[in-house]
Amino acid sequence: MNIDLSKLPAPEVISTLDYETILEEMKSDATIRLAAIGITYSGEPHDPITKELETAALRELKIRQDHNEKATQIMLAYAKGTNLDALGALPFIDTPRLTIMPEDKTTTPPTPAVKEEDEPYRDRMQLSYNKMTTAGSAGSYRYHAKTASGSVKDVSAIAGGSGVVLVTILSNVGDGAANQALIDLVQAYLDPEDIRPLSDTPQVQSAEILTYTINASLTLYPGTVIDTVLSEVNASIAKFCSDKHKLGYDITLSAVHAALNLSGVQNVTLTEFNEVSCNEQQAPYCSSVNVTVGGTGV
């Protein structure tokens, strides 16, 4: 199981930014330096020196922010875009970004290539150490199956007996059920003897998709802006459904309530909701979301 990079504490190299603290430090330093040459600095907001220091403090803040951003771009947990590509090129990772759809130069203008997005690419990079051994471990099968195609969203590998390894793949298209073309592609990638152990017989199959729906009625606190709350709640539940669309993930009543019960929401009423429990070869998929405002509480 990979470490959840999103839950790591901020590294110490990232400095805390606070404009007022920087300004006060500069004013204190200026007071001492000016006093040494016989100039009294009042420190008042209307003082021209203060105005100069405010400009300097703002520029210092931006420089520190830039330093923070550059420092994080050499870390797997934070790197994005071409900076993440550069990490993937390191010898001990050696995992290039996948091309989902190649460039089409026959169109006008040419259609650019569709590349693997940052998050699935980051996940494969975390798994990359598994490729140093032929695909005997579950992590190794996960790495190789995801590397076979950018359309593979999630993978599980379990022993099926008599040397058979059941490799279950979840597609990133639609509800996640893998079509035969994707299954065959991953199967062909795992079959060579330099990928799998000689004693293993991998069998690739699609995940079983367990669907659910979310129909929620919200009771809001008085004075709440309805459109704002609805927008935030819909964004939250959409992210919840996307994050939970993985092999072996459960959909529980408490988790759905947590995703819906944001600031401004007094109560949540769910209708026709059934919890979903998945094993390693199953994945939950939300087929529809309907969130309405049922009224205002007191």
C-alpha positions as CSV (number, residue, x, y, z in Angstrom):
1,M,0.0,0.0,0.0
2,N,1.4,3.4,-1.0
3,I,1.8,6.2,1.5
4,D,-0.9,8.8,1.0
5,L,1.2,11.7,0.0
6,S,-1.7,14.2,0.5
7,K,-1.6,13.5,4.2
8,L,2.1,14.1,4.8
9,P,2.9,17.2,6.9
10,A,4.5,20.1,5.1
11,P,8.3,19.6,4.9
12,E,10.4,21.9,7.1
13,V,12.0,23.4,4.0
14,I,8.7,25.2,3.4
15,S,8.7,28.4,5.4
16,T,5.6,29.9,7.0
17,L,4.7,33.1,5.2
18,D,3.2,36.1,7.0
19,Y,3.3,39.6,5.6
20,E,2.8,41.4,9.0
21,T,5.7,39.5,10.6
22,I,8.0,40.3,7.7
23,L,7.0,44.0,7.9
24,E,7.5,44.2,11.7
25,E,11.0,42.6,11.3
26,M,11.9,45.2,8.7
27,K,10.6,48.1,10.7
28,S,12.5,47.0,13.8
29,D,15.7,46.6,11.8
30,A,15.2,50.0,10.1
31,T,14.7,51.7,13.5
32,I,18.0,50.4,14.8
33,R,20.0,51.2,11.6
34,L,18.5,54.7,11.3
35,A,19.1,55.5,15.0
36,A,22.8,54.6,14.5
37,I,23.1,57.5,12.1
38,G,21.0,59.9,14.1
39,I,17.7,59.5,12.4
40,T,14.5,58.8,14.3
41,Y,12.1,56.6,12.6
42,S,8.5,56.8,14.0
43,G,7.2,53.6,12.5
44,E,3.8,55.2,11.9
45,P,1.8,54.2,8.8
46,H,2.0,57.6,7.3
47,D,5.8,57.8,7.5
48,P,7.4,57.6,4.0
49,I,9.9,55.1,5.3
50,T,7.0,52.8,6.3
51,K,5.7,53.0,2.8
52,E,9.0,51.9,1.4
53,L,9.2,49.1,4.0
54,E,5.7,47.9,3.1
55,T,6.8,47.6,-0.6
56,A,9.9,45.8,0.4
57,A,8.0,43.4,2.7
58,L,5.6,42.5,-0.1
59,R,8.4,41.8,-2.4
60,E,10.1,39.7,0.3
61,L,6.9,37.8,0.8
62,K,6.7,37.0,-3.0
63,I,10.3,35.9,-3.0
64,R,9.8,33.5,-0.1
65,Q,6.6,32.2,-1.8
66,D,8.6,31.6,-4.9
67,H,11.3,29.8,-2.9
68,N,8.6,27.6,-1.3
69,E,7.1,26.7,-4.7
70,K,10.4,25.9,-6.2
71,A,11.5,23.7,-3.3
72,T,8.3,21.6,-3.4
73,Q,8.7,21.0,-7.2
74,I,11.6,18.5,-6.5
75,M,9.4,16.5,-4.2
76,L,7.1,13.7,-5.4
77,A,4.3,14.8,-3.2
78,Y,4.1,18.3,-4.7
79,A,5.7,18.3,-8.2
80,K,3.5,19.0,-11.1
81,G,3.7,19.0,-14.9
82,T,7.2,18.9,-16.4
83,N,8.7,19.0,-12.9
84,L,7.0,15.7,-12.2
85,D,8.3,14.4,-15.6
86,A,11.8,15.3,-14.5
87,L,11.4,13.2,-11.3
88,G,10.1,10.3,-13.4
89,A,13.3,10.5,-15.4
90,L,15.5,9.9,-12.4
91,P,17.5,6.6,-12.7
92,F,16.0,5.0,-9.6
93,I,12.4,5.8,-10.8
94,D,12.8,5.6,-14.6
95,T,9.0,5.9,-15.2
96,P,8.0,8.1,-18.1
97,R,4.6,9.7,-18.4
98,L,2.2,7.6,-20.5
99,T,0.6,8.9,-23.7
100,I,-3.2,8.2,-23.6
101,M,-3.8,9.3,-27.1
102,P,-1.0,10.2,-29.6
103,E,-0.8,13.6,-31.4
104,D,-2.9,13.7,-34.5
105,K,-1.2,15.9,-37.2
106,T,-3.9,15.2,-39.8
107,T,-6.3,17.6,-38.2
108,T,-6.3,21.4,-38.6
109,P,-4.9,22.6,-36.3
110,P,-3.1,19.4,-35.2
111,T,-4.7,17.7,-32.2
112,P,-2.1,17.6,-29.3
113,A,-1.4,14.3,-27.6
114,V,-3.3,13.4,-24.5
115,K,-0.9,12.6,-21.7
116,E,-1.4,10.8,-18.4
117,E,-2.6,13.2,-15.7
118,D,-0.4,14.1,-12.7
119,E,-2.1,12.1,-10.0
120,P,-2.1,8.6,-11.7
121,Y,1.4,9.3,-12.9
122,R,2.5,10.1,-9.3
123,D,0.9,6.9,-8.1
124,R,2.8,4.9,-10.7
125,M,6.0,6.6,-9.7
126,Q,5.4,5.5,-6.1
127,L,5.0,1.9,-7.3
128,S,8.1,2.1,-9.6
129,Y,10.4,0.4,-7.1
130,N,8.4,-2.8,-7.6
131,K,9.6,-3.1,-11.1
132,M,13.1,-4.0,-9.8
133,T,11.7,-7.5,-9.2
134,T,9.8,-9.5,-11.8
135,A,6.1,-9.2,-11.1
136,G,5.8,-11.5,-8.2
137,S,4.4,-9.0,-5.6
138,A,1.0,-7.4,-5.7
139,G,2.8,-4.0,-5.9
140,S,4.7,-5.2,-9.0
141,Y,1.6,-6.4,-10.8
142,R,-0.1,-3.1,-10.0
143,Y,2.9,-1.1,-11.4
144,H,3.1,-3.2,-14.6
145,A,-0.7,-3.3,-15.2
146,K,-0.9,0.5,-14.8
147,T,2.1,1.0,-17.1
148,A,0.4,-1.2,-19.8
149,S,-2.2,1.5,-20.4
150,G,-3.1,5.0,-19.2
151,S,-6.7,3.8,-19.2
152,V,-6.1,1.6,-16.1
153,K,-7.2,3.5,-13.1
154,D,-6.7,0.9,-10.4
155,V,-5.4,-2.7,-10.1
156,S,-5.5,-5.5,-7.6
157,A,-3.6,-8.8,-7.7
158,I,-4.6,-11.8,-5.6
159,A,-3.5,-15.5,-5.7
160,G,-6.1,-17.7,-7.5
161,G,-4.5,-21.0,-6.7
162,S,-2.3,-23.3,-8.8
163,G,0.0,-20.5,-9.9
164,V,-2.8,-18.3,-11.2
165,V,-2.7,-14.6,-10.3
166,L,-6.0,-12.8,-10.7
167,V,-5.3,-9.3,-11.9
168,T,-8.3,-7.1,-11.7
169,I,-8.3,-3.8,-13.5
170,L,-10.5,-0.8,-13.1
171,S,-10.8,1.5,-16.2
172,N,-10.9,5.3,-16.0
173,V,-13.6,5.4,-18.6
174,G,-17.3,5.4,-17.6
175,D,-18.3,3.3,-14.7
176,G,-14.9,1.6,-14.6
177,A,-15.7,-1.7,-16.3
178,A,-12.8,-2.6,-18.5
179,N,-13.6,-3.5,-22.1
180,Q,-12.1,-6.6,-23.8
181,A,-9.6,-4.5,-25.7
182,L,-8.1,-3.1,-22.5
183,I,-8.1,-6.5,-20.8
184,D,-6.2,-8.0,-23.8
185,L,-3.7,-5.1,-23.8
186,V,-2.9,-5.6,-20.1
187,Q,-2.8,-9.4,-20.5
188,A,-0.3,-9.1,-23.3
189,Y,1.9,-6.7,-21.3
190,L,2.0,-9.1,-18.3
191,D,2.5,-12.4,-20.2
192,P,6.2,-12.0,-21.2
193,E,8.6,-14.0,-18.9
194,D,10.7,-10.9,-18.2
195,I,7.6,-9.3,-16.6
196,R,6.1,-12.2,-14.6
197,P,7.7,-15.1,-12.7
198,L,7.9,-18.3,-14.6
199,S,5.6,-20.0,-12.1
200,D,2.9,-17.4,-12.4
201,T,0.0,-17.4,-14.8
202,P,-1.6,-14.0,-14.7
203,Q,-5.3,-13.8,-15.7
204,V,-6.6,-10.2,-16.3
205,Q,-10.2,-9.5,-15.7
206,S,-12.4,-6.4,-15.3
207,A,-13.6,-5.1,-12.0
208,E,-17.1,-5.8,-11.0
209,I,-18.9,-2.5,-10.7
210,L,-21.3,-1.9,-7.8
211,T,-23.5,1.1,-8.5
212,Y,-25.1,3.4,-6.0
213,T,-27.0,6.7,-6.2
214,I,-27.1,9.8,-3.9
215,N,-30.3,11.7,-3.5
216,A,-29.9,14.3,-0.8
217,S,-32.2,17.0,0.6
218,L,-30.4,19.7,2.6
219,T,-31.7,21.8,5.4
220,L,-29.8,25.1,5.6
221,Y,-29.1,27.5,8.4
222,P,-31.0,30.9,8.2
223,G,-29.0,33.5,6.2
224,T,-27.2,31.0,4.1
225,V,-26.7,31.8,0.4
226,I,-28.4,28.8,-1.3
227,D,-26.4,28.9,-4.6
228,T,-23.1,29.1,-2.8
229,V,-23.8,26.2,-0.5
230,L,-25.2,24.0,-3.4
231,S,-22.1,24.7,-5.5
232,E,-19.8,23.8,-2.6
233,V,-21.8,20.7,-1.7
234,N,-22.0,19.4,-5.3
235,A,-18.2,19.9,-5.7
236,S,-17.6,18.1,-2.4
237,I,-19.8,15.1,-3.3
238,A,-18.4,14.9,-6.8
239,K,-14.9,14.7,-5.4
240,F,-16.0,12.1,-2.8
241,C,-17.5,9.9,-5.6
242,S,-14.3,10.2,-7.7
243,D,-12.0,9.5,-4.8
244,K,-14.0,6.4,-3.8
245,H,-14.1,5.0,-7.3
246,K,-11.4,2.4,-6.6
247,L,-11.1,-1.3,-6.0
248,G,-12.0,-2.4,-2.5
249,Y,-13.5,0.9,-1.4
250,D,-16.7,1.1,0.6
251,I,-19.4,3.7,0.5
252,T,-20.8,4.2,3.9
253,L,-23.6,6.4,5.2
254,S,-21.3,8.3,7.6
255,A,-18.9,9.1,4.8
256,V,-21.6,10.4,2.5
257,H,-23.0,12.6,5.3
258,A,-19.6,14.0,5.9
259,A,-19.2,15.0,2.3
260,L,-22.6,16.7,2.2
261,N,-22.6,18.3,5.7
262,L,-20.6,21.4,4.9
263,S,-20.7,24.9,6.4
264,G,-24.2,26.3,6.2
265,V,-25.8,22.9,6.2
266,Q,-27.9,22.1,9.3
267,N,-29.1,18.7,8.3
268,V,-28.9,16.1,5.5
269,T,-31.7,13.7,4.5
270,L,-30.8,10.8,2.2
271,T,-33.5,8.9,0.3
272,E,-33.1,5.4,-1.2
273,F,-29.5,5.2,-0.2
274,N,-27.8,1.8,0.2
275,E,-24.3,1.3,1.6
276,V,-21.8,-0.5,-0.7
277,S,-19.2,-2.9,0.5
278,C,-16.5,-4.0,-2.0
279,N,-13.8,-6.6,-2.1
280,E,-10.5,-6.3,-3.9
281,Q,-12.2,-7.2,-7.2
282,Q,-15.1,-4.8,-6.9
283,A,-15.4,-1.0,-7.2
284,P,-18.2,1.4,-6.3
285,Y,-19.6,3.8,-8.9
286,C,-22.1,6.6,-8.3
287,S,-24.5,6.5,-11.3
288,S,-26.3,9.7,-10.3
289,V,-26.2,12.6,-7.7
290,N,-29.1,14.8,-6.9
291,V,-28.8,17.4,-4.2
292,T,-31.6,19.8,-3.4
293,V,-32.5,22.3,-0.7
294,G,-35.5,21.1,1.3
295,G,-35.8,24.2,3.5
296,T,-34.3,26.4,6.2
297,G,-33.9,25.4,9.8
298,V,-34.0,27.6,12.9
